[in-house]
């Protein structure tokens, strides 16, 4: 950053101190290589039967055995439940044509959110019936349904998942989901892109949280306990939900954990959990930047050593601020950065302060992108195909101006012998769920013939 700093007649205060404060967040290639080794070892534990309980990454079997071929056809329903609203979608598939989707959003009343599982699914069933009437669908004709259930679940089969714990204000009792297919948003992202690109074998979420899934050969999945009636060929794949956000829950990431990460972890609602996620995702990135900024203020490197009350408040520096600040063109008078500082009620600042704020955001977001790239590289190494497309969804990836390029750059360095590309996923939680249902339905029909 020194080259940028020299362009200004007014230099930041205490540049060496700034470098010292930022240094723990700037990791070298050797460190990312070590992270890869640790993650690979943890994922191998997760795939095993005897050491799975010791792994941070649980490597859940999704029972999704194949991706769309593009030949799927017919009407499919999809449910997307992940909060106080849920969507019902009608997906129409025709080979060689674009996917057609129609949807409607329904509310989940508070008394239903805190009632019994029977009440919840009675409510959902009523909404599905209402949607089918709205779409003039024949209720006597069975339509396969895919369900994106965005709560922690243990899959017991493609069409069955048992809730591990409710989040997001839900507390319904006795919940077991049963339909054609139950998936999470990561699998949905993969399936949505795979319908368009047959080389798509990895799905990735980079948003409020982070997770990844990929196609693994059955021979490596020692926990496999399904489809016993089918030949278990070595080459046969199954989609594995890594739950990689939990990597580091043990001590695997202690060697790169900074005081800023430790502070953010302590502030969170789940200290000691989801460590990798807290270093990467949109829920926490802004707070990591704020922690750094506050240390710079305390050291007299920013704002004449005085922070506003807003800036001094935990979680006040939103991740969207990082995207906005990094969208400032070089030397355009920091228009967006100034807007952010105004929102934080910071009045006494210089151009040099804007430069430092931008540098902080760049360092924090670059580390996040590179950490994600290291994880992607581990999955690329596990996938045997020579060319791999990686489906990506999530607000962080969509709206940060440089995240795509940063990830691409670092993955290329960490996996130099792999040919890959990142592909933005479109509505994985809706379209993806329907596609899983379509693949499962097509597969089951083929068995009956």
QUILINTA-V132425 format. One record per residue. RES is the residue in one small letter. SS is DSSP state (helix for helix, strand for strand, loop for the rest). PHI is phi in degrees with one decimal (NA if undefined). Layout:
BEGIN
res:RES ss:SS phi:PHI
res:RES ss:SS phi:PHI
END
This chain:
BEGIN
res:x ss:loop phi:NA
res:x ss:helix phi:-59.5
res:x ss:helix phi:-62.5
res:x ss:helix phi:-69.3
res:x ss:helix phi:-58.9
res:x ss:loop phi:-68.7
res:x ss:loop phi:-72.7
res:x ss:loop phi:-104.3
res:x ss:loop phi:-69.3
res:x ss:loop phi:-103.9
res:x ss:loop phi:-80.8
res:x ss:loop phi:-61.4
res:x ss:loop phi:-75.1
res:x ss:loop phi:52.8
res:x ss:helix phi:-58.9
res:x ss:helix phi:-66.9
res:x ss:helix phi:-65.7
res:x ss:helix phi:-60.5
res:x ss:helix phi:-60.1
res:x ss:helix phi:-64.5
res:x ss:helix phi:-71.5
res:x ss:helix phi:-84.5
res:x ss:helix phi:-52.8
res:x ss:helix phi:-61.1
res:x ss:helix phi:-90.5
res:x ss:loop phi:-103.4
res:x ss:loop phi:-103.3
res:x ss:loop phi:-93.0
res:x ss:helix phi:-62.9
res:x ss:helix phi:-61.2
res:x ss:helix phi:-67.5
res:x ss:helix phi:-65.9
res:x ss:helix phi:-64.3
res:x ss:helix phi:-65.4
res:x ss:helix phi:-60.8
res:x ss:helix phi:-57.7
res:x ss:helix phi:-61.5
res:x ss:helix phi:-66.5
res:x ss:helix phi:-68.0
res:x ss:helix phi:-61.0
res:x ss:helix phi:-63.8
res:x ss:helix phi:-67.6
res:x ss:helix phi:-66.6
res:x ss:helix phi:-62.7
res:x ss:helix phi:-62.7
res:x ss:helix phi:-63.1
res:x ss:helix phi:-79.9
res:x ss:loop phi:-84.8
res:x ss:loop phi:-92.4
res:x ss:loop phi:-84.9
res:x ss:loop phi:-120.7
res:x ss:helix phi:-56.5
res:x ss:helix phi:-65.7
res:x ss:helix phi:-89.1
res:x ss:loop phi:-83.7
res:x ss:loop phi:-74.2
res:x ss:loop phi:-88.7
res:x ss:loop phi:-78.2
res:x ss:loop phi:52.7
res:x ss:strand phi:-66.7
res:x ss:strand phi:-76.9
res:x ss:loop phi:-93.8
res:x ss:loop phi:68.3
res:x ss:loop phi:-82.9
res:x ss:loop phi:-97.6
res:x ss:loop phi:-156.4
res:x ss:loop phi:-101.0
res:x ss:loop phi:-60.1
res:x ss:loop phi:-102.0
res:x ss:loop phi:94.6
res:x ss:loop phi:-93.5
res:x ss:loop phi:-63.8
res:x ss:loop phi:-147.5
res:x ss:strand phi:112.6
res:x ss:strand phi:-100.8
res:x ss:strand phi:-139.2
res:x ss:strand phi:-101.5
res:x ss:strand phi:-135.6
res:x ss:strand phi:-114.6
res:x ss:strand phi:-129.5
res:x ss:strand phi:-112.7
res:x ss:loop phi:-152.9
res:x ss:loop phi:-172.8
res:x ss:loop phi:-75.9
res:x ss:strand phi:-113.5
res:x ss:strand phi:-141.1
res:x ss:strand phi:-107.8
res:x ss:strand phi:-115.4
res:x ss:strand phi:-126.4
res:x ss:strand phi:-109.7
res:x ss:strand phi:-112.5
res:x ss:strand phi:-113.4
res:x ss:strand phi:-111.6
res:x ss:loop phi:-140.9
res:x ss:loop phi:-55.4
res:x ss:loop phi:81.3
res:x ss:loop phi:-117.8
res:x ss:loop phi:-67.8
res:x ss:loop phi:-68.7
res:x ss:strand phi:-103.4
res:x ss:strand phi:-131.9
res:x ss:strand phi:-132.2
res:x ss:strand phi:-145.3
res:x ss:strand phi:-146.2
res:x ss:strand phi:-99.8
res:x ss:strand phi:-122.8
res:x ss:strand phi:-85.6
res:x ss:loop phi:-109.2
res:x ss:loop phi:-59.9
res:x ss:helix phi:-57.6
res:x ss:helix phi:-67.7
res:x ss:helix phi:-75.6
res:x ss:helix phi:-61.0
res:x ss:loop phi:-109.9
res:x ss:loop phi:-91.1
res:x ss:strand phi:-96.9
res:x ss:helix phi:-61.5
res:x ss:helix phi:-60.5
res:x ss:helix phi:-63.2
res:x ss:helix phi:-60.4
res:x ss:helix phi:-78.3
res:x ss:helix phi:-63.8
res:x ss:helix phi:-64.8
res:x ss:helix phi:-62.2
res:x ss:helix phi:-60.8
res:x ss:helix phi:-63.6
res:x ss:helix phi:-68.5
res:x ss:helix phi:-62.5
res:x ss:helix phi:-60.8
res:x ss:helix phi:-60.3
res:x ss:helix phi:-66.2
res:x ss:helix phi:-65.8
res:x ss:helix phi:-65.8
res:x ss:helix phi:-60.2
res:x ss:loop phi:-91.6
res:x ss:loop phi:57.8
res:x ss:loop phi:-90.6
res:x ss:loop phi:-74.1
res:x ss:loop phi:-69.7
res:x ss:loop phi:-89.7
res:x ss:loop phi:-104.6
res:x ss:loop phi:-69.0
res:x ss:loop phi:-117.0
res:x ss:loop phi:-59.4
res:x ss:strand phi:-128.2
res:x ss:strand phi:-109.6
res:x ss:strand phi:-125.5
res:x ss:strand phi:-89.3
res:x ss:strand phi:-112.4
res:x ss:loop phi:-87.1
res:x ss:loop phi:-134.3
res:x ss:loop phi:-60.6
res:x ss:strand phi:-134.4
res:x ss:strand phi:-103.5
res:x ss:strand phi:-68.7
res:x ss:strand phi:-114.2
res:x ss:strand phi:164.5
res:x ss:loop phi:-59.5
res:x ss:loop phi:-105.9
res:x ss:strand phi:-150.0
res:x ss:strand phi:-141.6
res:x ss:strand phi:-108.4
res:x ss:strand phi:-61.9
res:x ss:loop phi:-86.2
res:x ss:loop phi:-160.0
res:x ss:loop phi:-76.5
res:x ss:loop phi:-137.1
res:x ss:loop phi:61.1
res:x ss:loop phi:90.9
res:x ss:loop phi:-88.8
res:x ss:loop phi:-149.7
res:x ss:loop phi:-66.3
res:x ss:strand phi:-100.7
res:x ss:loop phi:64.7
res:x ss:loop phi:-105.2
res:x ss:strand phi:-132.3
res:x ss:strand phi:-94.9
res:x ss:strand phi:-141.2
res:x ss:loop phi:-162.8
res:x ss:loop phi:-66.6
res:x ss:strand phi:-154.9
res:x ss:strand phi:-118.0
res:x ss:strand phi:-137.3
res:x ss:loop phi:-108.7
res:x ss:helix phi:-66.8
res:x ss:helix phi:-67.5
res:x ss:helix phi:-63.6
res:x ss:helix phi:-60.0
res:x ss:helix phi:-61.1
res:x ss:helix phi:-59.3
res:x ss:helix phi:-65.8
res:x ss:helix phi:-62.5
res:x ss:helix phi:-75.9
res:x ss:helix phi:-64.0
res:x ss:loop phi:-64.3
res:x ss:loop phi:-102.4
res:x ss:loop phi:-135.9
res:x ss:loop phi:-67.2
res:x ss:loop phi:-87.7
res:x ss:strand phi:-77.4
res:x ss:strand phi:-128.9
res:x ss:strand phi:-134.1
res:x ss:strand phi:-119.1
res:x ss:strand phi:-140.6
res:x ss:strand phi:-112.7
res:x ss:strand phi:-130.4
res:x ss:loop phi:-141.1
res:x ss:loop phi:-58.6
res:x ss:loop phi:-122.7
res:x ss:strand phi:-144.1
res:x ss:strand phi:-161.4
res:x ss:strand phi:-148.8
res:x ss:strand phi:-136.7
res:x ss:strand phi:-160.3
res:x ss:strand phi:-86.8
res:x ss:strand phi:-114.8
res:x ss:strand phi:-70.3
res:x ss:helix phi:-57.4
res:x ss:helix phi:-60.7
res:x ss:helix phi:-94.6
res:x ss:loop phi:-100.4
res:x ss:loop phi:-73.4
res:x ss:loop phi:-84.1
res:x ss:loop phi:-54.2
res:x ss:loop phi:-140.5
res:x ss:loop phi:-120.6
res:x ss:loop phi:52.5
res:x ss:loop phi:-63.2
res:x ss:loop phi:-76.4
res:x ss:loop phi:-94.1
res:x ss:loop phi:-61.0
res:x ss:loop phi:-99.3
res:x ss:loop phi:-73.8
res:x ss:loop phi:-58.0
res:x ss:loop phi:-81.0
res:x ss:loop phi:-67.2
res:x ss:strand phi:-103.9
res:x ss:strand phi:-146.5
res:x ss:strand phi:-79.1
res:x ss:strand phi:-107.0
res:x ss:strand phi:-91.1
res:x ss:loop phi:-70.2
res:x ss:loop phi:51.3
res:x ss:helix phi:-71.8
res:x ss:helix phi:-59.2
res:x ss:helix phi:-83.8
res:x ss:loop phi:-59.4
res:x ss:loop phi:97.9
res:x ss:loop phi:-61.2
res:x ss:loop phi:-80.0
res:x ss:loop phi:-135.1
res:x ss:loop phi:-62.0
res:x ss:loop phi:-106.3
res:x ss:loop phi:-59.4
res:x ss:loop phi:-70.8
res:x ss:loop phi:-120.2
res:x ss:loop phi:-70.4
res:x ss:loop phi:-100.3
res:x ss:helix phi:-62.4
res:x ss:helix phi:-67.2
res:x ss:helix phi:-62.8
res:x ss:helix phi:-63.1
res:x ss:helix phi:-64.7
res:x ss:helix phi:-63.7
res:x ss:helix phi:-60.2
res:x ss:helix phi:-65.7
res:x ss:helix phi:-77.9
res:x ss:loop phi:-73.5
res:x ss:loop phi:-82.0
res:x ss:loop phi:-136.0
res:x ss:loop phi:-55.0
res:x ss:loop phi:82.7
res:x ss:loop phi:-119.9
res:x ss:loop phi:54.2
res:x ss:helix phi:-66.1
res:x ss:helix phi:-60.4
res:x ss:helix phi:-60.1
res:x ss:helix phi:-68.8
res:x ss:helix phi:-85.9
res:x ss:helix phi:-119.5
res:x ss:loop phi:-77.8
res:x ss:helix phi:-65.7
res:x ss:helix phi:-64.9
res:x ss:helix phi:-116.9
res:x ss:helix phi:-59.4
res:x ss:helix phi:-62.0
res:x ss:helix phi:-70.5
res:x ss:helix phi:-60.1
res:x ss:helix phi:-61.0
res:x ss:helix phi:-63.3
res:x ss:helix phi:-59.2
res:x ss:helix phi:-65.6
res:x ss:helix phi:-59.7
res:x ss:helix phi:-64.4
res:x ss:helix phi:-67.1
res:x ss:helix phi:-66.0
res:x ss:helix phi:-63.4
res:x ss:helix phi:-61.7
res:x ss:loop phi:-86.0
res:x ss:loop phi:79.1
res:x ss:loop phi:-90.3
res:x ss:loop phi:-139.1
res:x ss:helix phi:51.1
res:x ss:helix phi:54.6
res:x ss:helix phi:78.4
res:x ss:loop phi:-124.3
res:x ss:loop phi:-102.9
res:x ss:loop phi:-73.4
res:x ss:loop phi:-62.3
res:x ss:loop phi:-63.5
res:x ss:loop phi:-65.1
res:x ss:loop phi:-76.2
res:x ss:loop phi:-88.8
res:x ss:loop phi:-56.3
res:x ss:loop phi:65.9
res:x ss:loop phi:-80.6
res:x ss:loop phi:-91.6
res:x ss:loop phi:-74.5
res:x ss:helix phi:-61.7
res:x ss:helix phi:-62.8
res:x ss:helix phi:-62.9
res:x ss:helix phi:-61.9
res:x ss:helix phi:-61.5
res:x ss:helix phi:-67.0
res:x ss:helix phi:-64.3
res:x ss:helix phi:-76.9
res:x ss:loop phi:-84.6
res:x ss:loop phi:-61.0
res:x ss:loop phi:-70.7
res:x ss:loop phi:-59.0
res:x ss:loop phi:58.0
res:x ss:loop phi:-102.3
res:x ss:loop phi:71.4
res:x ss:loop phi:53.3
res:x ss:helix phi:-59.3
res:x ss:helix phi:-70.1
res:x ss:helix phi:-62.1
res:x ss:helix phi:-62.7
res:x ss:helix phi:-63.6
res:x ss:helix phi:-64.0
res:x ss:helix phi:-63.1
res:x ss:helix phi:-64.0
res:x ss:helix phi:-62.3
res:x ss:loop phi:-90.3
res:x ss:loop phi:60.1
res:x ss:loop phi:-97.8
res:x ss:loop phi:-105.4
res:x ss:loop phi:-96.6
res:x ss:loop phi:-147.3
res:x ss:loop phi:-114.3
res:x ss:helix phi:-59.0
res:x ss:helix phi:-61.8
res:x ss:helix phi:-64.9
res:x ss:helix phi:-60.9
res:x ss:helix phi:-62.3
res:x ss:helix phi:-67.4
res:x ss:helix phi:-59.1
res:x ss:helix phi:-63.5
res:x ss:helix phi:-63.3
res:x ss:helix phi:-59.2
res:x ss:helix phi:-60.9
res:x ss:helix phi:-64.1
res:x ss:helix phi:-66.0
res:x ss:helix phi:-66.0
res:x ss:helix phi:-71.7
res:x ss:helix phi:-65.6
res:x ss:helix phi:-60.5
res:x ss:helix phi:-60.1
res:x ss:helix phi:-64.0
res:x ss:helix phi:-69.3
res:x ss:helix phi:-63.8
res:x ss:helix phi:-63.0
res:x ss:helix phi:-61.8
res:x ss:helix phi:-61.6
res:x ss:helix phi:-64.1
res:x ss:helix phi:-60.2
res:x ss:helix phi:-61.3
res:x ss:helix phi:-60.7
res:x ss:helix phi:-69.5
res:x ss:helix phi:-60.1
res:x ss:helix phi:-64.5
res:x ss:helix phi:-82.3
res:x ss:loop phi:-84.7
res:x ss:loop phi:-84.8
res:x ss:loop phi:-64.5
res:x ss:loop phi:-70.2
res:x ss:strand phi:-124.4
res:x ss:strand phi:-131.2
res:x ss:strand phi:-101.3
res:x ss:strand phi:-111.0
res:x ss:strand phi:-79.1
res:x ss:strand phi:-130.1
res:x ss:strand phi:-138.6
res:x ss:loop phi:122.8
res:x ss:helix phi:-63.8
res:x ss:helix phi:-62.7
res:x ss:helix phi:-68.0
res:x ss:helix phi:-67.7
res:x ss:helix phi:-109.8
res:x ss:loop phi:-74.9
res:x ss:loop phi:-68.8
res:x ss:loop phi:-126.0
res:x ss:helix phi:-61.3
res:x ss:helix phi:-57.6
res:x ss:helix phi:-66.6
res:x ss:helix phi:-64.3
res:x ss:helix phi:-64.3
res:x ss:helix phi:-58.8
res:x ss:helix phi:-59.4
res:x ss:helix phi:-75.3
res:x ss:helix phi:-61.3
res:x ss:helix phi:-61.2
res:x ss:helix phi:-73.8
res:x ss:helix phi:-82.6
res:x ss:loop phi:-129.5
res:x ss:loop phi:-65.1
res:x ss:loop phi:-98.0
res:x ss:loop phi:-105.2
res:x ss:strand phi:-99.2
res:x ss:strand phi:-147.9
res:x ss:strand phi:-151.5
res:x ss:strand phi:-96.1
res:x ss:strand phi:-130.6
res:x ss:strand phi:-68.3
res:x ss:loop phi:-85.3
res:x ss:loop phi:-110.6
res:x ss:loop phi:50.4
res:x ss:helix phi:-61.2
res:x ss:helix phi:-70.4
res:x ss:helix phi:-103.4
res:x ss:helix phi:-58.9
res:x ss:helix phi:-62.4
res:x ss:helix phi:-62.2
res:x ss:helix phi:-65.5
res:x ss:helix phi:-68.4
res:x ss:helix phi:-61.8
res:x ss:helix phi:-62.1
res:x ss:helix phi:-64.3
res:x ss:helix phi:-64.1
res:x ss:helix phi:-63.6
res:x ss:helix phi:-65.6
res:x ss:helix phi:-61.2
res:x ss:helix phi:-65.5
res:x ss:helix phi:-68.7
res:x ss:helix phi:-65.3
res:x ss:helix phi:-65.1
res:x ss:helix phi:-65.5
res:x ss:helix phi:-75.8
res:x ss:loop phi:-78.0
END
